[in-house]
């Protein structure tokens, strides 16, 4: 039963990633594109966690944690660059 639910959840998260990719490509503003990229990172983390559940291994959870840290830092750096023009003062 968990396999069927995991496959359905993988399909739903993959559809969400495709919708985020659409927003990333045709976003009317730069801030919309940054938010779409951040949401894509969150959906990719969910995809990795679901894959770990489906395969029954704990390695994917560590990958998801690392991906979350890198995604958060890249979003903060990109927002700071867009606001101030430089990252390090």
CNS distance restraints for C-alpha pairs under 8 A (distance, minus, plus):
assign (resid   1 and name CA) (resid   5 and name CA) 6.51 0.50 0.50
assign (resid   2 and name CA) (resid   6 and name CA) 5.96 0.50 0.50
assign (resid   2 and name CA) (resid  54 and name CA) 7.87 0.50 0.50
assign (resid   3 and name CA) (resid   7 and name CA) 6.15 0.50 0.50
assign (resid   3 and name CA) (resid  54 and name CA) 6.32 0.50 0.50
assign (resid   4 and name CA) (resid   8 and name CA) 6.22 0.50 0.50
assign (resid   5 and name CA) (resid   9 and name CA) 6.08 0.50 0.50
assign (resid   6 and name CA) (resid  10 and name CA) 6.03 0.50 0.50
assign (resid   6 and name CA) (resid  50 and name CA) 6.42 0.50 0.50
assign (resid   6 and name CA) (resid  51 and name CA) 7.95 0.50 0.50
assign (resid   6 and name CA) (resid  53 and name CA) 7.52 0.50 0.50
assign (resid   6 and name CA) (resid  54 and name CA) 6.13 0.50 0.50
assign (resid   7 and name CA) (resid  11 and name CA) 6.26 0.50 0.50
assign (resid   7 and name CA) (resid  54 and name CA) 7.88 0.50 0.50
assign (resid   8 and name CA) (resid  12 and name CA) 6.29 0.50 0.50
assign (resid   9 and name CA) (resid  13 and name CA) 6.13 0.50 0.50
assign (resid   9 and name CA) (resid  50 and name CA) 7.47 0.50 0.50
assign (resid  10 and name CA) (resid  14 and name CA) 6.03 0.50 0.50
assign (resid  10 and name CA) (resid  47 and name CA) 6.31 0.50 0.50
assign (resid  10 and name CA) (resid  50 and name CA) 6.62 0.50 0.50
assign (resid  10 and name CA) (resid  51 and name CA) 7.69 0.50 0.50
assign (resid  11 and name CA) (resid  15 and name CA) 6.18 0.50 0.50
assign (resid  12 and name CA) (resid  16 and name CA) 6.29 0.50 0.50
assign (resid  13 and name CA) (resid  17 and name CA) 6.20 0.50 0.50
assign (resid  13 and name CA) (resid  43 and name CA) 6.27 0.50 0.50
assign (resid  13 and name CA) (resid  44 and name CA) 7.97 0.50 0.50
assign (resid  13 and name CA) (resid  46 and name CA) 7.26 0.50 0.50
assign (resid  13 and name CA) (resid  47 and name CA) 6.37 0.50 0.50
assign (resid  14 and name CA) (resid  18 and name CA) 6.33 0.50 0.50
assign (resid  14 and name CA) (resid  47 and name CA) 7.52 0.50 0.50
assign (resid  15 and name CA) (resid  19 and name CA) 6.30 0.50 0.50
assign (resid  16 and name CA) (resid  20 and name CA) 6.16 0.50 0.50
assign (resid  16 and name CA) (resid  43 and name CA) 7.18 0.50 0.50
assign (resid  17 and name CA) (resid  21 and name CA) 6.11 0.50 0.50
assign (resid  17 and name CA) (resid  40 and name CA) 5.81 0.50 0.50
assign (resid  17 and name CA) (resid  43 and name CA) 6.32 0.50 0.50
assign (resid  17 and name CA) (resid  44 and name CA) 7.46 0.50 0.50
assign (resid  18 and name CA) (resid  22 and name CA) 6.36 0.50 0.50
assign (resid  19 and name CA) (resid  23 and name CA) 6.45 0.50 0.50
assign (resid  20 and name CA) (resid  24 and name CA) 6.06 0.50 0.50
assign (resid  20 and name CA) (resid  36 and name CA) 5.51 0.50 0.50
assign (resid  20 and name CA) (resid  37 and name CA) 7.37 0.50 0.50
assign (resid  20 and name CA) (resid  39 and name CA) 7.05 0.50 0.50
assign (resid  20 and name CA) (resid  40 and name CA) 6.02 0.50 0.50
assign (resid  21 and name CA) (resid  25 and name CA) 6.23 0.50 0.50
assign (resid  21 and name CA) (resid  36 and name CA) 7.37 0.50 0.50
assign (resid  21 and name CA) (resid  37 and name CA) 7.99 0.50 0.50
assign (resid  21 and name CA) (resid  40 and name CA) 7.55 0.50 0.50
assign (resid  22 and name CA) (resid  26 and name CA) 6.18 0.50 0.50
assign (resid  22 and name CA) (resid  27 and name CA) 7.88 0.50 0.50
assign (resid  23 and name CA) (resid  27 and name CA) 5.01 0.50 0.50
assign (resid  23 and name CA) (resid  32 and name CA) 7.48 0.50 0.50
assign (resid  23 and name CA) (resid  33 and name CA) 6.74 0.50 0.50
assign (resid  23 and name CA) (resid  36 and name CA) 6.12 0.50 0.50
assign (resid  24 and name CA) (resid  32 and name CA) 7.39 0.50 0.50
assign (resid  24 and name CA) (resid  33 and name CA) 4.77 0.50 0.50
assign (resid  24 and name CA) (resid  34 and name CA) 7.74 0.50 0.50
assign (resid  24 and name CA) (resid  36 and name CA) 5.47 0.50 0.50
assign (resid  24 and name CA) (resid  37 and name CA) 6.57 0.50 0.50
assign (resid  25 and name CA) (resid  33 and name CA) 7.51 0.50 0.50
assign (resid  27 and name CA) (resid  32 and name CA) 5.56 0.50 0.50
assign (resid  27 and name CA) (resid  33 and name CA) 5.53 0.50 0.50
assign (resid  28 and name CA) (resid  32 and name CA) 6.85 0.50 0.50
assign (resid  28 and name CA) (resid  33 and name CA) 7.98 0.50 0.50
assign (resid  29 and name CA) (resid  33 and name CA) 6.61 0.50 0.50
assign (resid  30 and name CA) (resid  34 and name CA) 6.29 0.50 0.50
assign (resid  31 and name CA) (resid  35 and name CA) 6.18 0.50 0.50
assign (resid  32 and name CA) (resid  36 and name CA) 6.07 0.50 0.50
assign (resid  33 and name CA) (resid  37 and name CA) 6.12 0.50 0.50
assign (resid  34 and name CA) (resid  38 and name CA) 6.21 0.50 0.50
assign (resid  34 and name CA) (resid  75 and name CA) 7.34 0.50 0.50
assign (resid  34 and name CA) (resid  78 and name CA) 7.74 0.50 0.50
assign (resid  34 and name CA) (resid  79 and name CA) 7.65 0.50 0.50
assign (resid  35 and name CA) (resid  39 and name CA) 6.09 0.50 0.50
assign (resid  36 and name CA) (resid  40 and name CA) 6.07 0.50 0.50
assign (resid  37 and name CA) (resid  41 and name CA) 6.34 0.50 0.50
assign (resid  38 and name CA) (resid  42 and name CA) 6.46 0.50 0.50
assign (resid  38 and name CA) (resid  71 and name CA) 7.15 0.50 0.50
assign (resid  38 and name CA) (resid  72 and name CA) 7.84 0.50 0.50
assign (resid  38 and name CA) (resid  75 and name CA) 6.44 0.50 0.50
assign (resid  39 and name CA) (resid  43 and name CA) 6.16 0.50 0.50
assign (resid  40 and name CA) (resid  44 and name CA) 5.98 0.50 0.50
assign (resid  41 and name CA) (resid  45 and name CA) 6.21 0.50 0.50
assign (resid  41 and name CA) (resid  67 and name CA) 7.92 0.50 0.50
assign (resid  41 and name CA) (resid  68 and name CA) 7.46 0.50 0.50
assign (resid  41 and name CA) (resid  71 and name CA) 6.14 0.50 0.50
assign (resid  42 and name CA) (resid  46 and name CA) 6.38 0.50 0.50
assign (resid  42 and name CA) (resid  68 and name CA) 7.41 0.50 0.50
assign (resid  43 and name CA) (resid  47 and name CA) 6.15 0.50 0.50
assign (resid  44 and name CA) (resid  48 and name CA) 6.22 0.50 0.50
assign (resid  45 and name CA) (resid  49 and name CA) 6.23 0.50 0.50
assign (resid  45 and name CA) (resid  64 and name CA) 5.31 0.50 0.50
assign (resid  45 and name CA) (resid  67 and name CA) 6.84 0.50 0.50
assign (resid  45 and name CA) (resid  68 and name CA) 6.78 0.50 0.50
assign (resid  46 and name CA) (resid  50 and name CA) 6.07 0.50 0.50
assign (resid  46 and name CA) (resid  64 and name CA) 7.93 0.50 0.50
assign (resid  47 and name CA) (resid  51 and name CA) 6.11 0.50 0.50
assign (resid  48 and name CA) (resid  52 and name CA) 6.21 0.50 0.50
assign (resid  48 and name CA) (resid  60 and name CA) 6.19 0.50 0.50
assign (resid  48 and name CA) (resid  61 and name CA) 7.43 0.50 0.50
assign (resid  48 and name CA) (resid  63 and name CA) 7.69 0.50 0.50
assign (resid  48 and name CA) (resid  64 and name CA) 6.16 0.50 0.50
assign (resid  49 and name CA) (resid  53 and name CA) 6.28 0.50 0.50
assign (resid  49 and name CA) (resid  60 and name CA) 6.28 0.50 0.50
assign (resid  49 and name CA) (resid  61 and name CA) 5.89 0.50 0.50
assign (resid  49 and name CA) (resid  64 and name CA) 6.51 0.50 0.50
assign (resid  50 and name CA) (resid  54 and name CA) 6.10 0.50 0.50
assign (resid  51 and name CA) (resid  55 and name CA) 6.07 0.50 0.50
assign (resid  51 and name CA) (resid  60 and name CA) 7.40 0.50 0.50
assign (resid  52 and name CA) (resid  56 and name CA) 5.70 0.50 0.50
assign (resid  52 and name CA) (resid  57 and name CA) 5.49 0.50 0.50
assign (resid  52 and name CA) (resid  58 and name CA) 6.46 0.50 0.50
assign (resid  52 and name CA) (resid  59 and name CA) 7.30 0.50 0.50
assign (resid  52 and name CA) (resid  60 and name CA) 5.05 0.50 0.50
assign (resid  52 and name CA) (resid  61 and name CA) 6.65 0.50 0.50
assign (resid  53 and name CA) (resid  57 and name CA) 6.91 0.50 0.50
assign (resid  58 and name CA) (resid  62 and name CA) 7.16 0.50 0.50
assign (resid  59 and name CA) (resid  63 and name CA) 6.58 0.50 0.50
assign (resid  60 and name CA) (resid  64 and name CA) 6.12 0.50 0.50
assign (resid  61 and name CA) (resid  65 and name CA) 6.32 0.50 0.50
assign (resid  62 and name CA) (resid  66 and name CA) 6.34 0.50 0.50
assign (resid  63 and name CA) (resid  67 and name CA) 6.03 0.50 0.50
assign (resid  64 and name CA) (resid  68 and name CA) 6.04 0.50 0.50
assign (resid  65 and name CA) (resid  69 and name CA) 6.39 0.50 0.50
assign (resid  66 and name CA) (resid  70 and name CA) 6.27 0.50 0.50
assign (resid  67 and name CA) (resid  71 and name CA) 5.90 0.50 0.50
assign (resid  68 and name CA) (resid  72 and name CA) 6.07 0.50 0.50
assign (resid  69 and name CA) (resid  73 and name CA) 6.25 0.50 0.50
assign (resid  70 and name CA) (resid  74 and name CA) 6.05 0.50 0.50
assign (resid  71 and name CA) (resid  75 and name CA) 6.16 0.50 0.50
assign (resid  72 and name CA) (resid  76 and name CA) 6.27 0.50 0.50
assign (resid  73 and name CA) (resid  77 and name CA) 6.08 0.50 0.50
assign (resid  74 and name CA) (resid  78 and name CA) 6.01 0.50 0.50
assign (resid  75 and name CA) (resid  79 and name CA) 6.13 0.50 0.50
assign (resid  76 and name CA) (resid  80 and name CA) 6.09 0.50 0.50
assign (resid  77 and name CA) (resid  81 and name CA) 6.09 0.50 0.50
assign (resid  77 and name CA) (resid  87 and name CA) 6.23 0.50 0.50
assign (resid  78 and name CA) (resid  82 and name CA) 6.18 0.50 0.50
assign (resid  79 and name CA) (resid  83 and name CA) 6.18 0.50 0.50
assign (resid  80 and name CA) (resid  84 and name CA) 5.95 0.50 0.50
assign (resid  80 and name CA) (resid  85 and name CA) 7.39 0.50 0.50
assign (resid  80 and name CA) (resid  86 and name CA) 7.10 0.50 0.50
assign (resid  80 and name CA) (resid  87 and name CA) 5.97 0.50 0.50
assign (resid  81 and name CA) (resid  85 and name CA) 4.69 0.50 0.50
assign (resid  81 and name CA) (resid  86 and name CA) 4.92 0.50 0.50
assign (resid  81 and name CA) (resid  87 and name CA) 5.27 0.50 0.50
assign (resid  82 and name CA) (resid  86 and name CA) 7.93 0.50 0.50
